[in-house]
């Protein structure tokens, strides 16, 4: 039935379903405003350049990896190698799950999506015994309600997009994030979001992909990323990876 409807209507139906079904709502209890930096796909530049910028400010981020893409050239750039994985864990960043095969979150059946999540964990355990994913980000599109439900049993929280920050209450199965590449280098948008996050004691999850002067359409320049990190560091918000920030949100 959906195939016969215009793409705009289908997209709205998908986003509405993802937003209102299979929710795991919580009241946010963090005492300070929070900011998390996240990178989807984990292109090698996100750690070698983006991670170095974070480290320069004494900060760490969350990298959402699809181990099935390791070493491959993709639309978001060259993906991490096993050596990057080790460097990431040694530097105190969080490694998050992005499915093994980078599954489209709406187009993939919930059972196949869950199998790919399991495959990603198996692949990680093979490389680093004892390492576990605590959080996930949904690849490409919004998730189906049944996918949200299945993942709620596996992850502390799952991140999507939405170009906003979390405030007051949130759905642990669909944490909002702001993708930097959509700002097209305009620092005013993220500057405003950081300000609102601090004023409302919210949680801003910033997302992007590669960090390079010649970045893909899904990434941004090192200069832009550095300016965002600097603004965040000066804002008064506590900056930490997603799994750590979530502990403050839940106050556990
Ligand atoms: Zn992705």
py3Dmol code that shows the C-alpha trace and the ligand (Angstrom):
import py3Dmol

protein = """\
ATOM      1  CA  UNK A   1       0.000   0.000   0.000  1.00  0.00           C
ATOM      2  CA  UNK A   2       2.774   2.433   0.974  1.00  0.00           C
ATOM      3  CA  UNK A   3       4.460   1.974  -2.410  1.00  0.00           C
ATOM      4  CA  UNK A   4       1.542   3.712  -4.151  1.00  0.00           C
ATOM      5  CA  UNK A   5       1.709   6.849  -1.978  1.00  0.00           C
ATOM      6  CA  UNK A   6       3.935   9.898  -2.644  1.00  0.00           C
ATOM      7  CA  UNK A   7       7.359   9.676  -0.912  1.00  0.00           C
ATOM      8  CA  UNK A   8       6.585  12.763   1.189  1.00  0.00           C
ATOM      9  CA  UNK A   9       3.483  11.106   2.711  1.00  0.00           C
ATOM     10  CA  UNK A  10       5.331   7.817   3.252  1.00  0.00           C
ATOM     11  CA  UNK A  11       8.188   9.641   5.002  1.00  0.00           C
ATOM     12  CA  UNK A  12       5.764  11.462   7.288  1.00  0.00           C
ATOM     13  CA  UNK A  13       3.966   8.195   8.126  1.00  0.00           C
ATOM     14  CA  UNK A  14       7.290   6.509   8.936  1.00  0.00           C
ATOM     15  CA  UNK A  15       8.517   9.367  11.145  1.00  0.00           C
ATOM     16  CA  UNK A  16       5.185   9.590  12.986  1.00  0.00           C
ATOM     17  CA  UNK A  17       5.147   5.817  13.619  1.00  0.00           C
ATOM     18  CA  UNK A  18       8.753   5.901  14.818  1.00  0.00           C
ATOM     19  CA  UNK A  19       7.977   8.786  17.150  1.00  0.00           C
ATOM     20  CA  UNK A  20       4.743   7.649  18.783  1.00  0.00           C
ATOM     21  CA  UNK A  21       4.953   3.837  18.978  1.00  0.00           C
ATOM     22  CA  UNK A  22       7.091   1.497  21.116  1.00  0.00           C
ATOM     23  CA  UNK A  23       8.232   4.300  23.390  1.00  0.00           C
ATOM     24  CA  UNK A  24      10.316   3.925  26.549  1.00  0.00           C
ATOM     25  CA  UNK A  25       9.665   7.329  28.094  1.00  0.00           C
ATOM     26  CA  UNK A  26      11.650   8.632  31.028  1.00  0.00           C
ATOM     27  CA  UNK A  27      11.741  11.944  32.876  1.00  0.00           C
ATOM     28  CA  UNK A  28      15.145  13.569  32.584  1.00  0.00           C
ATOM     29  CA  UNK A  29      16.771  14.058  35.998  1.00  0.00           C
ATOM     30  CA  UNK A  30      20.168  15.492  35.052  1.00  0.00           C
ATOM     31  CA  UNK A  31      21.335  18.323  37.285  1.00  0.00           C
ATOM     32  CA  UNK A  32      23.527  19.928  34.586  1.00  0.00           C
ATOM     33  CA  UNK A  33      22.999  20.476  30.869  1.00  0.00           C
ATOM     34  CA  UNK A  34      24.661  17.733  28.816  1.00  0.00           C
ATOM     35  CA  UNK A  35      26.252  17.557  25.369  1.00  0.00           C
ATOM     36  CA  UNK A  36      27.439  14.392  23.579  1.00  0.00           C
ATOM     37  CA  UNK A  37      29.434  14.221  20.341  1.00  0.00           C
ATOM     38  CA  UNK A  38      28.640  11.218  18.149  1.00  0.00           C
ATOM     39  CA  UNK A  39      29.927   9.951  14.800  1.00  0.00           C
ATOM     40  CA  UNK A  40      27.937   7.540  12.653  1.00  0.00           C
ATOM     41  CA  UNK A  41      29.723   4.897  10.521  1.00  0.00           C
ATOM     42  CA  UNK A  42      33.083   5.719  12.166  1.00  0.00           C
ATOM     43  CA  UNK A  43      35.002   6.867   9.049  1.00  0.00           C
ATOM     44  CA  UNK A  44      38.708   6.901   9.948  1.00  0.00           C
ATOM     45  CA  UNK A  45      38.816  10.739   9.793  1.00  0.00           C
ATOM     46  CA  UNK A  46      36.164  10.933  12.521  1.00  0.00           C
ATOM     47  CA  UNK A  47      38.678   9.494  14.983  1.00  0.00           C
ATOM     48  CA  UNK A  48      42.006  10.659  13.538  1.00  0.00           C
ATOM     49  CA  UNK A  49      40.793  14.259  13.044  1.00  0.00           C
ATOM     50  CA  UNK A  50      37.541  14.579  15.040  1.00  0.00           C
ATOM     51  CA  UNK A  51      38.794  12.464  17.933  1.00  0.00           C
ATOM     52  CA  UNK A  52      42.033  14.473  18.086  1.00  0.00           C
ATOM     53  CA  UNK A  53      40.002  17.713  18.325  1.00  0.00           C
ATOM     54  CA  UNK A  54      37.910  16.282  21.167  1.00  0.00           C
ATOM     55  CA  UNK A  55      41.024  14.990  22.898  1.00  0.00           C
ATOM     56  CA  UNK A  56      42.605  18.468  22.610  1.00  0.00           C
ATOM     57  CA  UNK A  57      39.768  19.713  24.836  1.00  0.00           C
ATOM     58  CA  UNK A  58      40.050  16.737  27.188  1.00  0.00           C
ATOM     59  CA  UNK A  59      36.821  15.224  25.806  1.00  0.00           C
ATOM     60  CA  UNK A  60      35.604  11.905  24.407  1.00  0.00           C
ATOM     61  CA  UNK A  61      32.810  10.977  21.989  1.00  0.00           C
ATOM     62  CA  UNK A  62      30.672   8.059  20.836  1.00  0.00           C
ATOM     63  CA  UNK A  63      31.425   6.210  17.596  1.00  0.00           C
ATOM     64  CA  UNK A  64      28.604   4.176  16.037  1.00  0.00           C
ATOM     65  CA  UNK A  65      30.253   1.392  14.067  1.00  0.00           C
ATOM     66  CA  UNK A  66      29.090  -1.190  11.531  1.00  0.00           C
ATOM     67  CA  UNK A  67      31.859  -3.783  11.661  1.00  0.00           C
ATOM     68  CA  UNK A  68      30.732  -5.147   8.280  1.00  0.00           C
ATOM     69  CA  UNK A  69      31.923  -1.872   6.681  1.00  0.00           C
ATOM     70  CA  UNK A  70      35.415  -1.990   8.239  1.00  0.00           C
ATOM     71  CA  UNK A  71      38.137  -0.904   5.792  1.00  0.00           C
ATOM     72  CA  UNK A  72      35.636  -0.100   3.021  1.00  0.00           C
ATOM     73  CA  UNK A  73      35.233   3.099   1.003  1.00  0.00           C
ATOM     74  CA  UNK A  74      31.605   4.222   1.558  1.00  0.00           C
ATOM     75  CA  UNK A  75      29.497   7.350   0.833  1.00  0.00           C
ATOM     76  CA  UNK A  76      30.750   8.720   4.201  1.00  0.00           C
ATOM     77  CA  UNK A  77      34.428   8.076   3.415  1.00  0.00           C
ATOM     78  CA  UNK A  78      36.973   5.376   4.272  1.00  0.00           C
ATOM     79  CA  UNK A  79      35.740   3.386   7.273  1.00  0.00           C
ATOM     80  CA  UNK A  80      37.903   2.551  10.313  1.00  0.00           C
ATOM     81  CA  UNK A  81      40.424  -0.291  10.481  1.00  0.00           C
ATOM     82  CA  UNK A  82      40.992  -2.717  13.403  1.00  0.00           C
ATOM     83  CA  UNK A  83      43.880  -0.443  14.501  1.00  0.00           C
ATOM     84  CA  UNK A  84      41.484   2.536  14.795  1.00  0.00           C
ATOM     85  CA  UNK A  85      39.174   0.412  16.912  1.00  0.00           C
ATOM     86  CA  UNK A  86      41.943  -0.253  19.398  1.00  0.00           C
ATOM     87  CA  UNK A  87      42.983   3.440  19.421  1.00  0.00           C
ATOM     88  CA  UNK A  88      39.363   4.461  20.053  1.00  0.00           C
ATOM     89  CA  UNK A  89      38.982   2.182  23.057  1.00  0.00           C
ATOM     90  CA  UNK A  90      42.417   3.179  24.414  1.00  0.00           C
ATOM     91  CA  UNK A  91      41.432   6.887  24.184  1.00  0.00           C
ATOM     92  CA  UNK A  92      38.325   6.368  26.331  1.00  0.00           C
ATOM     93  CA  UNK A  93      35.713   6.950  23.608  1.00  0.00           C
ATOM     94  CA  UNK A  94      32.500   4.943  23.562  1.00  0.00           C
ATOM     95  CA  UNK A  95      31.973   2.406  20.785  1.00  0.00           C
ATOM     96  CA  UNK A  96      28.285   2.143  19.849  1.00  0.00           C
ATOM     97  CA  UNK A  97      26.381  -0.229  17.561  1.00  0.00           C
ATOM     98  CA  UNK A  98      25.193   0.768  14.066  1.00  0.00           C
ATOM     99  CA  UNK A  99      24.255  -2.822  12.943  1.00  0.00           C
ATOM    100  CA  UNK A 100      26.809  -5.082  11.225  1.00  0.00           C
ATOM    101  CA  UNK A 101      25.627  -4.421   7.667  1.00  0.00           C
ATOM    102  CA  UNK A 102      24.530  -0.768   8.065  1.00  0.00           C
ATOM    103  CA  UNK A 103      20.873  -1.821   7.678  1.00  0.00           C
ATOM    104  CA  UNK A 104      18.290   0.729   6.600  1.00  0.00           C
ATOM    105  CA  UNK A 105      16.238   1.045   9.797  1.00  0.00           C
ATOM    106  CA  UNK A 106      12.826   1.200   8.104  1.00  0.00           C
ATOM    107  CA  UNK A 107      13.421  -1.019   5.073  1.00  0.00           C
ATOM    108  CA  UNK A 108      14.935  -3.903   7.079  1.00  0.00           C
ATOM    109  CA  UNK A 109      12.546  -6.304   8.806  1.00  0.00           C
ATOM    110  CA  UNK A 110      12.805  -6.117  12.604  1.00  0.00           C
ATOM    111  CA  UNK A 111      14.099  -9.709  12.808  1.00  0.00           C
ATOM    112  CA  UNK A 112      16.823  -9.111  10.174  1.00  0.00           C
ATOM    113  CA  UNK A 113      17.750  -5.841  11.893  1.00  0.00           C
ATOM    114  CA  UNK A 114      18.111  -7.621  15.219  1.00  0.00           C
ATOM    115  CA  UNK A 115      20.230 -10.371  13.618  1.00  0.00           C
ATOM    116  CA  UNK A 116      22.552  -7.683  12.222  1.00  0.00           C
ATOM    117  CA  UNK A 117      22.840  -6.140  15.702  1.00  0.00           C
ATOM    118  CA  UNK A 118      23.824  -9.544  17.065  1.00  0.00           C
ATOM    119  CA  UNK A 119      26.304 -10.087  14.218  1.00  0.00           C
ATOM    120  CA  UNK A 120      27.934  -6.736  15.034  1.00  0.00           C
ATOM    121  CA  UNK A 121      28.362  -7.755  18.681  1.00  0.00           C
ATOM    122  CA  UNK A 122      29.827 -11.138  17.650  1.00  0.00           C
ATOM    123  CA  UNK A 123      32.303  -9.413  15.317  1.00  0.00           C
ATOM    124  CA  UNK A 124      33.310  -6.975  18.081  1.00  0.00           C
ATOM    125  CA  UNK A 125      33.803  -9.773  20.615  1.00  0.00           C
ATOM    126  CA  UNK A 126      36.068 -11.553  18.124  1.00  0.00           C
ATOM    127  CA  UNK A 127      38.302  -8.454  17.896  1.00  0.00           C
ATOM    128  CA  UNK A 128      38.063  -7.333  21.539  1.00  0.00           C
ATOM    129  CA  UNK A 129      36.822  -9.971  23.926  1.00  0.00           C
ATOM    130  CA  UNK A 130      34.744  -8.385  26.657  1.00  0.00           C
ATOM    131  CA  UNK A 131      33.852  -5.220  24.663  1.00  0.00           C
ATOM    132  CA  UNK A 132      30.091  -4.632  24.483  1.00  0.00           C
ATOM    133  CA  UNK A 133      27.878  -2.046  22.805  1.00  0.00           C
ATOM    134  CA  UNK A 134      25.703  -0.191  25.333  1.00  0.00           C
ATOM    135  CA  UNK A 135      23.946   2.179  22.897  1.00  0.00           C
ATOM    136  CA  UNK A 136      22.925   2.152  19.205  1.00  0.00           C
ATOM    137  CA  UNK A 137      22.243   4.662  16.468  1.00  0.00           C
ATOM    138  CA  UNK A 138      19.742   3.819  13.722  1.00  0.00           C
ATOM    139  CA  UNK A 139      21.283   3.800  10.226  1.00  0.00           C
ATOM    140  CA  UNK A 140      19.804   5.814   7.329  1.00  0.00           C
ATOM    141  CA  UNK A 141      16.080   6.115   8.156  1.00  0.00           C
ATOM    142  CA  UNK A 142      13.842   6.093  11.226  1.00  0.00           C
ATOM    143  CA  UNK A 143      13.121   2.708  12.845  1.00  0.00           C
ATOM    144  CA  UNK A 144       9.980   0.624  12.634  1.00  0.00           C
ATOM    145  CA  UNK A 145       8.058   0.444  15.946  1.00  0.00           C
ATOM    146  CA  UNK A 146       8.775  -3.296  16.287  1.00  0.00           C
ATOM    147  CA  UNK A 147      12.489  -2.662  15.747  1.00  0.00           C
ATOM    148  CA  UNK A 148      12.417  -0.080  18.555  1.00  0.00           C
ATOM    149  CA  UNK A 149      10.742  -2.619  20.816  1.00  0.00           C
ATOM    150  CA  UNK A 150      13.255  -5.388  20.075  1.00  0.00           C
ATOM    151  CA  UNK A 151      16.232  -3.079  20.652  1.00  0.00           C
ATOM    152  CA  UNK A 152      14.864  -1.724  23.918  1.00  0.00           C
ATOM    153  CA  UNK A 153      15.757  -5.108  25.440  1.00  0.00           C
ATOM    154  CA  UNK A 154      19.335  -4.869  24.165  1.00  0.00           C
ATOM    155  CA  UNK A 155      20.467  -1.242  24.560  1.00  0.00           C
ATOM    156  CA  UNK A 156      20.426   1.395  27.259  1.00  0.00           C
ATOM    157  CA  UNK A 157      19.252   3.855  24.602  1.00  0.00           C
ATOM    158  CA  UNK A 158      18.995   4.203  20.819  1.00  0.00           C
ATOM    159  CA  UNK A 159      19.721   7.451  18.982  1.00  0.00           C
ATOM    160  CA  UNK A 160      18.090   8.801  15.863  1.00  0.00           C
ATOM    161  CA  UNK A 161      18.033  12.415  14.528  1.00  0.00           C
ATOM    162  CA  UNK A 162      15.341  15.085  14.496  1.00  0.00           C
ATOM    163  CA  UNK A 163      17.613  18.176  14.484  1.00  0.00           C
ATOM    164  CA  UNK A 164      16.782  19.080  18.067  1.00  0.00           C
ATOM    165  CA  UNK A 165      17.860  18.504  21.673  1.00  0.00           C
ATOM    166  CA  UNK A 166      16.249  16.431  24.431  1.00  0.00           C
ATOM    167  CA  UNK A 167      14.517  18.269  27.246  1.00  0.00           C
ATOM    168  CA  UNK A 168      12.120  17.357  30.057  1.00  0.00           C
ATOM    169  CA  UNK A 169      11.435  13.777  29.034  1.00  0.00           C
ATOM    170  CA  UNK A 170      12.726  11.482  26.333  1.00  0.00           C
ATOM    171  CA  UNK A 171      12.102   8.165  24.602  1.00  0.00           C
ATOM    172  CA  UNK A 172      15.107   5.931  25.336  1.00  0.00           C
ATOM    173  CA  UNK A 173      14.265   4.062  22.114  1.00  0.00           C
ATOM    174  CA  UNK A 174      14.526   7.258  20.033  1.00  0.00           C
ATOM    175  CA  UNK A 175      16.930   9.813  21.513  1.00  0.00           C
ATOM    176  CA  UNK A 176      16.988  13.024  19.441  1.00  0.00           C
ATOM    177  CA  UNK A 177      20.189  14.240  17.767  1.00  0.00           C
ATOM    178  CA  UNK A 178      21.346  17.151  15.634  1.00  0.00           C
ATOM    179  CA  UNK A 179      23.363  16.349  12.475  1.00  0.00           C
ATOM    180  CA  UNK A 180      26.021  19.023  11.913  1.00  0.00           C
ATOM    181  CA  UNK A 181      26.213  18.495   8.150  1.00  0.00           C
ATOM    182  CA  UNK A 182      22.655  19.808   7.780  1.00  0.00           C
ATOM    183  CA  UNK A 183      23.841  23.237   9.030  1.00  0.00           C
ATOM    184  CA  UNK A 184      26.096  23.575   5.942  1.00  0.00           C
ATOM    185  CA  UNK A 185      28.809  25.342   7.915  1.00  0.00           C
ATOM    186  CA  UNK A 186      26.450  27.873   9.546  1.00  0.00           C
ATOM    187  CA  UNK A 187      27.556  28.008  13.192  1.00  0.00           C
ATOM    188  CA  UNK A 188      24.485  30.029  14.273  1.00  0.00           C
ATOM    189  CA  UNK A 189      22.171  26.988  14.229  1.00  0.00           C
ATOM    190  CA  UNK A 190      24.265  24.830  16.549  1.00  0.00           C
ATOM    191  CA  UNK A 191      25.230  27.877  18.639  1.00  0.00           C
ATOM    192  CA  UNK A 192      21.531  28.513  19.260  1.00  0.00           C
ATOM    193  CA  UNK A 193      20.881  24.849  20.116  1.00  0.00           C
ATOM    194  CA  UNK A 194      23.768  24.796  22.598  1.00  0.00           C
ATOM    195  CA  UNK A 195      22.369  27.941  24.236  1.00  0.00           C
ATOM    196  CA  UNK A 196      18.855  26.471  24.489  1.00  0.00           C
ATOM    197  CA  UNK A 197      20.252  23.208  25.884  1.00  0.00           C
ATOM    198  CA  UNK A 198      22.105  25.055  28.636  1.00  0.00           C
ATOM    199  CA  UNK A 199      19.146  27.322  29.429  1.00  0.00           C
ATOM    200  CA  UNK A 200      16.712  24.386  29.691  1.00  0.00           C
ATOM    201  CA  UNK A 201      19.111  21.879  31.305  1.00  0.00           C
ATOM    202  CA  UNK A 202      18.641  19.578  28.297  1.00  0.00           C
ATOM    203  CA  UNK A 203      20.796  16.981  26.555  1.00  0.00           C
ATOM    204  CA  UNK A 204      22.117  17.861  23.106  1.00  0.00           C
ATOM    205  CA  UNK A 205      23.438  14.923  21.098  1.00  0.00           C
ATOM    206  CA  UNK A 206      25.506  16.198  18.186  1.00  0.00           C
ATOM    207  CA  UNK A 207      26.026  13.811  15.247  1.00  0.00           C
ATOM    208  CA  UNK A 208      28.077  13.779  12.057  1.00  0.00           C
ATOM    209  CA  UNK A 209      30.222  11.423   9.951  1.00  0.00           C
ATOM    210  CA  UNK A 210      33.637  12.285   8.432  1.00  0.00           C
ATOM    211  CA  UNK A 211      35.754  15.280   9.495  1.00  0.00           C
ATOM    212  CA  UNK A 212      37.942  16.472   6.617  1.00  0.00           C
ATOM    213  CA  UNK A 213      38.659  19.553   4.508  1.00  0.00           C
ATOM    214  CA  UNK A 214      37.393  17.559   1.529  1.00  0.00           C
ATOM    215  CA  UNK A 215      34.516  16.003   3.458  1.00  0.00           C
ATOM    216  CA  UNK A 216      31.613  14.025   1.994  1.00  0.00           C
ATOM    217  CA  UNK A 217      28.079  15.541   1.981  1.00  0.00           C
ATOM    218  CA  UNK A 218      27.604  13.760   5.336  1.00  0.00           C
ATOM    219  CA  UNK A 219      30.528  15.333   7.176  1.00  0.00           C
ATOM    220  CA  UNK A 220      32.076  18.687   7.976  1.00  0.00           C
ATOM    221  CA  UNK A 221      35.436  20.471   8.010  1.00  0.00           C
ATOM    222  CA  UNK A 222      37.887  20.234  10.928  1.00  0.00           C
ATOM    223  CA  UNK A 223      37.581  24.032  11.388  1.00  0.00           C
ATOM    224  CA  UNK A 224      33.796  23.880  11.731  1.00  0.00           C
ATOM    225  CA  UNK A 225      33.963  20.878  14.067  1.00  0.00           C
ATOM    226  CA  UNK A 226      36.613  22.588  16.195  1.00  0.00           C
ATOM    227  CA  UNK A 227      34.439  25.727  16.502  1.00  0.00           C
ATOM    228  CA  UNK A 228      31.465  23.615  17.660  1.00  0.00           C
ATOM    229  CA  UNK A 229      33.599  21.759  20.224  1.00  0.00           C
ATOM    230  CA  UNK A 230      34.966  25.089  21.479  1.00  0.00           C
ATOM    231  CA  UNK A 231      31.440  26.554  21.821  1.00  0.00           C
ATOM    232  CA  UNK A 232      30.263  23.424  23.640  1.00  0.00           C
ATOM    233  CA  UNK A 233      33.283  23.451  25.979  1.00  0.00           C
ATOM    234  CA  UNK A 234      32.635  27.083  26.926  1.00  0.00           C
ATOM    235  CA  UNK A 235      28.881  26.657  27.366  1.00  0.00           C
ATOM    236  CA  UNK A 236      28.870  25.281  30.901  1.00  0.00           C
ATOM    237  CA  UNK A 237      27.362  21.958  29.777  1.00  0.00           C
ATOM    238  CA  UNK A 238      28.941  18.678  30.860  1.00  0.00           C
ATOM    239  CA  UNK A 239      30.339  16.947  27.768  1.00  0.00           C
ATOM    240  CA  UNK A 240      30.553  13.162  27.712  1.00  0.00           C
ATOM    241  CA  UNK A 241      29.828  10.097  25.551  1.00  0.00           C
ATOM    242  CA  UNK A 242      26.193   8.961  25.212  1.00  0.00           C
ATOM    243  CA  UNK A 243      26.311   6.038  27.680  1.00  0.00           C
ATOM    244  CA  UNK A 244      27.908   8.245  30.370  1.00  0.00           C
ATOM    245  CA  UNK A 245      25.547  11.179  29.734  1.00  0.00           C
ATOM    246  CA  UNK A 246      22.607   8.795  30.035  1.00  0.00           C
ATOM    247  CA  UNK A 247      23.670   7.928  33.590  1.00  0.00           C
ATOM    248  CA  UNK A 248      23.288  11.631  34.451  1.00  0.00           C
ATOM    249  CA  UNK A 249      19.923  11.797  32.657  1.00  0.00           C
ATOM    250  CA  UNK A 250      18.671   8.824  34.687  1.00  0.00           C
ATOM    251  CA  UNK A 251      20.685   9.929  37.735  1.00  0.00           C
ATOM    252  CA  UNK A 252      21.935   6.424  38.491  1.00  0.00           C
TER     253      UNK A 252
END
"""
ligand_1 = """\
1
ZN
Zn 25.254 5.283 9.117
"""
view = py3Dmol.view(width=600, height=400)
view.addModel(protein, "pdb")
view.setStyle({"model": 0}, {"cartoon": {"style": "trace"}})
view.addModel(ligand_1, "xyz")
view.setStyle({"model": 1}, {"stick": {}})
view.zoomTo()
view.show()
